[in-house]
């Protein structure tokens, strides 16, 4: 039998509870519809008052059946409402599990009462068989829980047969028929079915977790630059579009920053491509540590260029790119050319924009690119910030940081 690893048990129980809530919700609907039909049949064609002497039984007043059926109907309606709330997560966790067990065992108990009436009248145990099948087949419960429930209900039925009927009649009408054989077969099949279904559910859960893990790993690989570990260009475009659309709805200002490593070709020529790769990884790590908010997007755009998109409502937000430039300088990575800085440096261009529905994302990227070249023309190792202006509202908004 498959076992759920300890680290996955909480997740497994959550999923099992959700499965049981959905199954019992449908079952509650079935109970309601069934009891409406049965009550109508009992009212239109009562079965009480018949002669059960041939079977060794005694008549049971129809009002007991009708009363119990009405109680079952009301219970079904109540649990239908409660399970509807549980499906909307208004009842969850331990409360949802208690709800599932309460409905399961209450309904099985009612079926056993019906079984008692049947035994009194004619010796039938159909209601007991229904209870066993429901207990073992409908919810996903642990095998031991199912076996205990089946066993307790079987003891109850045996006691009902013994005490509710004359023992000689019981022997003649039940023991010498196929009833016991059928009961044993039903109990055995139900017990095996319960174990099999639970094991199959656990197996499917473990397979789904494994598949989810594989899909996540593939998604990470597909969206991550393998050298630096930051988002790749494809992932950036998708995330950038999402942030842009959200900003259009919220009216928030965002910033698009392009960072380019100064004289990176010279660094590769002087130290080799292996060291150049290490330099790219350290620059990416610096940018990730400088932009750590959940909404910040750091990506490698190509070659030695990195793109960062972040919310920029406050002036403090606007200086984050220049702070990242300073953080890289503080790492003191030796540079091949010292005419700009003795250490590896970046030039940064930033576009501040408040997105609108008629403003394309390409305009923000173009403005950030222009600001980057302004930083390069100004001597590199600089940050230039420009606020995007519509073509009909051009303004000189360049803000250089030395």
Secondary structure by P-SEA (a helix, b strand, c coil): cccccccaaaaaaaaaaaaaaaaaaaaaaaaaaaaaaaaaaaaacccccccccccccccccaaaaaaaaaaaaaaaaaaaaaaaaaaaccccaaaaaaaaaaaaaaaaaaaaaaaaaaaaccccaaaaaaaaaaacccccccaaaaaaaaaaaaaaaaaaaaccccaaaaaacccccaaaaaaaaaaaaaaaaaaaaaaaaaaaaaaaaaaaaaaaaaaaaaccccccccccaaaaaaaaaaaaaaaaaabbbbbbbbbbccaaaaaaaaccaaaaaaaaaaaaaaaaaacccccbbbbbccccbbbbbbbcccccccaaaaaaaaaaaaaccccccccccccbbbbbbbbbbbccccccaaaaaaaaaaaaaaaaaacccbbbbbcccccccccccccccc
